[in-house]
Amino acid sequence: MGAPLHNPGGGLLDRYAPVDAYDEAFDADGSVRATYSRIVERFRELDVDEIKRLEALVADEFRRQGITFTVYSEEEGTERIWPMDLFPRLIAAAEWEELARGLSQRVAALNCFLADLYNGGAAAVADGVVPRWLAMSSRGFERNAIGIAVPHSAHCNVAGIDVVRAADGRYRVLEDNLRSPSGISYVIENRAAMAKACSWLFYDHAVQPTEQYGRMLRSTLESMAPAGEHDPHIVVLTPGIFNSAYFEHAFLARSMGVELVEGRDLVVDDHKVYTRTIEGLVKVDVIYRRIDDDFLDPVAFRPDSTLGVPGLLSALRAGTVTVCNALGNGVVDDKAVYPYVPEMIRYYLGAEPIIDNVTTYMMWDPDQRREALARLHELVAKPVGESGGYGVLIGPHATEQELDAARARIEAEPRNWIVQELVQLSTLPSVAEDRLEPRHLDLRPFVLTGERTEVFAGGLTRVAMRPGSLIVNSSQGGGSKDTWVLAPDTP
Amino acid sequence: MILARHAGALLWVGRYLERAESTSRCLSYAANSITHLRADEARAEGELMVRTLGLQDELEAVGPLESQPQLVAFLLSDTDNPGSVVSAIVAVRENLRAVRDRIPIELWEEANGLYLRFPFLGHANAAPSGLHEVLLMVRRACLAISGILNEGMRRDEGHAFVVVGRMLERSIFTVGLLEASHSDTRGVTDATRMLRLTSSLQAYHRQFGNAPDPQGVVHYLLHASDLPRSVLSCLGRAEDGLTALGENSAALDRARRKAALLRARLSLGEIEEAMTTDPRATLQDFAGQLAGLAGDVHAAIVPPLGMATVQAQYVRPGRTDRPGDAGALGDTPAAGRTDGPLR
C-alpha cells in the first residue's frame, strides 16, 4: 500500500491509499482523474450508513429477483446472491472507441482462424502461424466441425474477451472466451439495480444504455439463419434450471422474445430440428446454445449426455439449422493458442494488434520453459484447459512448496501450461467495511458477430473483493461493478 | 405456440397456486375453530380438514394428529408433506422458474419473494410463530400473484393453461369440501363452515341473508353463476380456456368436450338430482370425474414423438388424477367407480 492520497476529501475516501497498480479513479499524485471527478465527488457526500443502506437495497433487489450464481465446489449454500459493488467503473468515450476497435479486430481474426481451420483448408496451420500439433491436440478442437457450413463464416457469434489494464495504463487481453461466455445478464441487471438504488449518481453523466443487448443478440442470431430463412425460429438452449447460469439463459430468451428450451424440448427428424409444442413439431432454424460441445448430441459426442439433442449433428451437417456459437470454438479458448492470436491478426488482417496480449511464455518451448520456471516466483502459471481462475498459480503469492509442485506439473505436461508475466490489474475504489479501498479488477466486454460485428458498450467488470487479491472470478469470491461507457459528449 | 414442457409447468402453477391458497384458508379456519372446541371435537375437526384436502395418505405416514401444533406443522410447514402450504409454494416457484423466460418478471419476483419469506425451507420442519400473520401473508401473496396473472400476463396459451389448472383445482377442492362435509362424523353438515372455507360467506349473506341452510349452501357452491368459486363458474372458465387451447390440439379439444359435458350435467341439475339418493357417493363420483378431467388435460400435453418432457407433479392420492380414472361420462353416480380413501 502506498501513502494515503493528499487531501482526497472527506468520509469514505479519507484514507484511500492506492496500491502499486494503475488506479482508474486517481492518478499517481493522488488527483482525481477527469472521468471520475463527479462520481468521486458524489461518493464523498456519502457516509457509511448510507452506503450500507444502499448495499442492502441492491442485495434485496437481487435476492427478490433470484439473481444468483452457483458455486459448485461448495457443499451447501451453493446459490449466492450476485455481489455488486456500488462504486461504478467509468470508461470515457474515446477510450472505449479504441478498446472496441481492438476487440472487433481480435474477434475478426479469431473468426478467420476458425473458418480457416474448419472450412478453409487450415492455411494458417500450413503456414505455421499456429503449430499444427498444437491446434490438433487442443481439447477444444472438434473434428466433427470440419466441413459444417457456417453463415458469414461467423463461428463465434458471442465472444467475451477478458481485458485488464496494466500498470502502464494500457489495456491487454488476458483471455479469449469464444464458446459460451456468460455474464451479460449481470451487466444489465447491475445497471438496473444501480439505476434503482443510486439514480442520483447518473445525473451528472451521459451513460450509454445496456438494455439494447437483447435486440443486438436477436439481430445477430437472425442473420445466422440457414439460407432462405427470412423469419427464423430462434431458441436458446439451456442445460436446465440447475445450471449455474440458468438465470442468464432465461434472461436472454426473455429479452430476445424467444423460447428457452432444454434438450428434451427438441427432437431431430429427417435431419431437421423441431421443438415439441402442444400443437406438434415446429421447425427450429437457429439455436443459441449454452451447452458445451460435448453435451450437444449424445449420438456424436458424450453418449451419457441427457442435456443435448440426439441427431443434432446430422441436422447441422444437412445445413437445416445453425448452432451459435459454432462447434469447435474451444480450440481458441485453449490458453495454449492464445499466444498466437497477435500473429493471427497480422496473418489474416494484415494489421498490428490494437490490444496486446500479456507477455506469455509457452511451456512446450524448452528455452521459454527454462526461463519461466527459473522466475516462476514472480510470474503466473495457468493450466490451458481451465477457466474460472481454477488451477492458477500466482508466483509472488505462492509458497516454495507450491512453486515446486507447479514446476513439476509443468515439466511433466508442458503442453498443458502457459506462464505469464504478472499483471498488476488496475484498481478502483470499492466498498470495504467502513470506507472505500482499492480493489483490482478486469473487464469482460462482449462482441457480437453475424452478418456484421457489434461491440456491446460496456461489459462485465469483475472485482477482487479481498485486499491485494488478483482473483476476480465470482466463483472464487469476486464481485462485480456496473460499467459505464460514457457518451461521446461527456468529458 | 407453447412448448409442451412449458404448458405442463403453467398448468401446475395454476393448480399449486390454488392449493396454496385453499390449504392456507383451511388451516386458518381450523386454527380458529379449534380454540373453541373440546379436545375430541378439535381432533375430529382436524381429521375432517385433512379429508377435505385429500391428504389422508400423507397423514397416515405421519401418524394421528394429537394437537393443534401438529396439525399446523402438517398442513403448513411440513416439507415432507407434498400437500402442505409450503410444498405448494415451492412447487409454484419451481414451475415458474422453468418458464421464467415467458412470464412477467413481477410474477416471478412475487412467487420468489413468497418462497424467500419461509426461511425454514430446506431445514427442520417448524411452524413459524404468528400463524395467522403467516397465513395472511400467504393468501395476500397468492392474491398478488393472481393479480399479476390477470393483469400482467399476455392472454396466450400459457395464460390459458394457468387458468385451466386453477379452475380445475378449485372445482376439485370445492366438490371435495362438499363431499367431506357430508361425511362429517359429527353428523352435521356445517353450512357456515363450507362458506368460510370457500371465502363465500359474505357473498352468500348479501344474497340470502344470515341463516344459511346446508342444502342451499351446497346448491350455491355448485351452481352460483356469479360466485367465482362455484363449481359451475370454475368449469365454465376451464372450458373457455380449453376452447382456446383446443383449436390446434385434438387431445385438448377432447378435454374441452369433457368439461362441457360435466358443466352441462351440473347445470341441468343431474348432479343434484342424484344427490337426493346418495349425496356422498354422488359427490365422490363427481370429484373423481373432475380429477379425471384434470388428468386428461395433463395427459393431453403429450409431446410429439413420445418423449416425456412434462415434469412429474404431485397428485394428492385423495384426488386421483389419472386420465379417464373417474369413469366414463354418463356413469350413474351410484355406480361408485371412484375409490378414493375414506370416501
Contacts between the chains, C-beta under 8 A, distances in Angstrom:
chain1	res1	chain2	res2	distance
A	63	B	116	6.6
A	64	B	109	5.3
A	64	B	112	6.5
A	64	B	113	5.4
A	64	B	116	7.4
A	65	B	105	7.3
A	65	B	108	7.3
A	65	B	109	5.6
A	65	B	112	7.1
A	66	B	97	7.7
A	66	B	108	7.0
A	66	B	109	8.0
A	66	B	112	4.8
A	236	B	101	7.5
A	241	B	94	7.5
A	241	B	97	5.3
A	241	B	98	5.8
A	246	B	97	7.9
A	247	B	100	7.9
A	249	B	101	7.8
A	250	B	100	3.9
A	250	B	101	4.5
A	251	B	101	7.8
A	253	B	101	3.7
A	253	B	102	7.9
A	254	B	100	7.3
A	254	B	101	4.4
A	254	B	102	7.2
A	254	B	105	7.9
A	259	B	3	6.1
A	259	B	6	7.8
A	259	B	101	7.2
A	259	B	102	7.5
A	260	B	100	7.5
A	260	B	101	4.0
A	260	B	102	7.7
A	261	B	3	6.5
A	262	B	5	7.0
A	262	B	309	7.9
A	264	B	5	7.1
A	264	B	307	6.2
A	264	B	308	7.9
A	264	B	309	4.6
A	265	B	3	5.2
A	265	B	4	7.4
A	265	B	5	5.5
A	265	B	303	7.9
A	265	B	309	6.0
A	267	B	304	7.1
A	267	B	305	5.1
A	267	B	307	7.0
A	269	B	305	7.2
A	274	B	304	7.7
A	275	B	1	7.9
A	275	B	3	6.0
A	276	B	3	6.6
A	276	B	4	5.0
A	276	B	5	7.7
A	276	B	303	3.9
A	276	B	304	5.2
A	276	B	305	7.1
A	276	B	307	7.5
A	276	B	309	6.0
A	277	B	1	4.6
A	277	B	2	6.0
A	277	B	3	5.7
A	277	B	4	6.3
A	278	B	1	7.7
A	278	B	2	5.8
A	278	B	3	7.9
A	278	B	4	5.5
A	278	B	7	5.0
A	278	B	157	7.0
A	278	B	245	7.2
A	278	B	248	7.6
A	278	B	249	5.3
A	278	B	252	7.0
A	278	B	300	7.7
A	278	B	301	5.7
A	279	B	1	5.7
A	279	B	248	4.2
A	279	B	249	5.9
A	280	B	304	5.6
A	281	B	304	5.1
A	281	B	305	7.5
A	282	B	1	5.8
